[in-house]
Amino acid sequence: MDAGLRTDEPDGYPGSYRIDRPIGAATKRSQVRAILEQMIDGELHPGDAIPSERVLVDRLGVSRVTIRQAIADLVDNGALERVHGKGTYVTGPQIDSRLHLTSFSREMRDRGLIPATVVLSASEQQADDDTAYALRIRPGRPIIRVERLRTADGTPMAYEIGYYPSALFPGLLERELGALYDVFASEYGVVVTSAEQTVRAESADAHQARILGVAKRAPLLVQERVTYAGERAVELASSAYRADRYRIHMAITPRGAREN
């Protein structure tokens, strides 16, 4: 343990910590940060709340400003996250994703995480002009709209809305909608082979913020994708990923002759 820090026998959640001696402001901040790191590493789990600022002030005998500075340091390095109106929590998994065509569930499993999907809504409707164009069908043709929340180790990761041609997937609404690519392959003999995807940044609106458990206007990475099985367009999807949980990794290679 760092000099100047002492851990007493627990007298309540998540333990009792003290700073042994008066020290300079900068050192206090670093020692409070070290105490919080000990809590995160040894006593708390992803999704757990840290003690309130008031509790930390009482336990550690330092100012609220020092507590806030130490917490801000850990928010900046990704160890903690603030949830507006709720508190400060230990962060969940952070994913560094390479751009390739695979299902969310498979990608999470490949990283040792437990994926889960919550189907928020599923219904059949008529394709508007933009959706029909992307799916290469006529406007007004029936399509299936599926709205889902994707999680990893219980942490919300992405909010997805997907559209699928009803003619290709009759009875899809009666199927398990958690792993659609697997259903396409096993139930319909449709195997996805390629996709065209764009990525943009946007701020979470109130609906997205509530579903993903982030503050309104929190940064999101939005992937818009048209997925194909051979020459057939089988999916138009928009996936809004939490920017604090998801990064995109790309390998860049030169194209054409080098220019001076």
N, C-alpha and C positions, 0 to 999 in steps of 0.2 A: 504494500500500500504506500502511496506517496507520503512524503514527510509532511507533517501538519494535519494529516487526516486520521480520524479514529472512527471505527465502527463499533457501536455498543451492541449489547444484546437487543434483539428486536423488541420494540415496545408498541408495535403497530405497523400497518402496511406502509411502505414495503420494507421497513427496517429503520433503525435509528442511527444517524450519522452526525458527527460533530467536527468542527474545525478547532483544533486544540489551542491555538495561540493567535493573538492579533497579528495580522499580516497586511501587506500593502494591497491596494485595490486590485491591481492587475493579478496578483497572486491569488487573491480571494476568488476572482472570476475563474482562474484556471483550476483551482481546487474544487470549486462547486461543479465545474464541468466534469472533473474527474469523478466526483461522487455520483453524478447523474450517469456517467458512463458505466460505473460499477453496478448501479441499479439496472441499467439496460442489459448489461452482459450477464449478470448473475441472478436477477430476481424477476425481471419482467420479460414479457413475450411480445411479439408483434401484435399490435392492436390494443395493448394495455395502456391505460392512462398513467402518466407520471403524477406524483402528488401535486396539489395546487401550489401556486406561488406563495399563498399565505402559509400553508403547511411547511414549505421549504424554508421560508423566512424564520418561522418559529423553531424549526429543528436545527438549522445551521447557524442561526445567529448572525446572518448577514442581511444587507439591505435588499429590498425588492428589485432595485436597479441591477444589483449584481446577479440576482437570480435570473432576471430577464435576459441579461447579457449572455450568461452561460447557456441558457436554453436556446437563445438565438444562434449561438455558435453550433449547437447540435442540430438545429433545424437546417442551417446552411450546409452542413456536411451530410445531411440525409439520414441522420440517426433518429430524429424526431420529426413529427409533423404537427402543425396546428390545425385544428378543425374549428372553424368559426362557430362561436356560440357553445362549444362543447368542452374544449380543453386541448391538451397536448398529449400526443400518443406516440408510442414506439412504432416506427415505420415497419411496413411489411416488405415483401419481396420487391426487388428492383430488377427489371429485365432488360438485358442488352440484346436486342433482336437483330438478326441478320435478315435481309430481305430475301425471302424465299417462299415458295408456295407450300404451306402446310397448315393444318388446322391449329387453332388456338390450344386445344386440349393436348395435342401431341407436342407442341412447342413447350408448354409448361412442364409436361412430364419429362421431356428431354433435359430440363433444367432442375429436375429433382423436386418439383413443386406439385401440389395436388390441385388439379383444375376442377372447377365446378361451373355449372351454367344454371342461371335462373331465367326461365322463359317468362317474360313480363306480359307479352300478348302475342297472339297469332290469329290471323284472320285472312279471308280471301277478299280481294277488292279488284277494281278495274285499274288497269295500268294507265297512268297519265302519259303525256307526250314524252317527257324526259326519260321516264322509266322504260317505256316501250322502245324508245330509240336505243337505249343501252342494252336491252335484252333482245333486240332485233325481232320484236313482235309488233303487231298493230296496236295502236292506242285503243283502250277500252277492253282489250283482252284480259281474261282473269289472271291474276297473279296472287301469290301468297306472301303476305308481309309478316315477318317474324322479328320481334323485339326482344333482345336478350341482354342480361348482365353477365359478364365473364369475370370469374374470380380465380385467384391463385393463393393457396394456403389460407383461404377465407378472406383475403384482401381484395376489394373491388379493383379491377384492372381496366376493363373496357365496357363501354355501352355500345351495343351494335343494333343496327336495323338492316335487315336483309330482305330482298325481293326475289321471288323465284317463279318462273312460268308454271302455271297450274297444269298446262298440257303435258309438261315433262314429268311432273311429279303428282299424279293423281293420288288422292288420299293422304297427302303429306301431313295434313293437320291432325291425322289420327296416329302419326308416328311419333317416336321420341325425337324431340327437336334440340336436344343438348349438343349432339355431335352430328351436324348435318352432312358433312362430307362423307362420314362413315355410312350414314343412312342412304345417301345417294348411291354409293358404291354397292352396298349390300342388298338394298331393296329395289333399286331401279337400274342397276348396271351402268350407272353414270359415274365416271371417274374424272375428276378435275385434272386438267393437264397444263393449264397456263392461266395467266391473269394479267390485266393491265391495272396499274395502281398509281394513284397520286397521293401525296402527303401534304397536309397543310396544318398550320397552327391556328387555333381559335380559343376563345375564352368560354368557359362553361356557362351555359344559361341556367336558370333556376331548376329546370327539370333534370338536366344532366348532373348538376351539382348534387341534387338530392339523391339520385340513384348511385352516383360514384362516391358519395361521402366526402366531397370536397367543398371548398368555399365557392360561392358564385363568382364568376370571372376568373377562376383558377385556370392555369394553362392546360390545354389539351392538345394531343397530337391526333389529328383526324386522318384516317386512311380511307380513301374511296376506291373501291375495287370492282371491276367487272371480271368475273371468273368464267373460264371456258372449259368445256369437255370436247376436245377436238375443235371443230369449228362452231359449235353451238354455245351461245351465251347462256349460262345456267344460273348466274347470280349477279345481282347488283347490291353491293353492301357498303355501308358506312360504319366505321368503327372508331369511336372516340376513346382514345387511351389517356389515362392520367399521365401527364408529363413528368410527374415526380416518381413514376413507377416504370416508365418505359422509354427506352432509347433505341434508335435505329442505327444499326451498324452497316456501312456500305464499303465495299472494296472498289476503289476508283482506278480505272485503267485508262491509258491514253488512247485516243481515237484519231486516226489519220496521222499525217506527218507533223513533226514538231515545227512550230513556227517561231521565228526570232522576233 
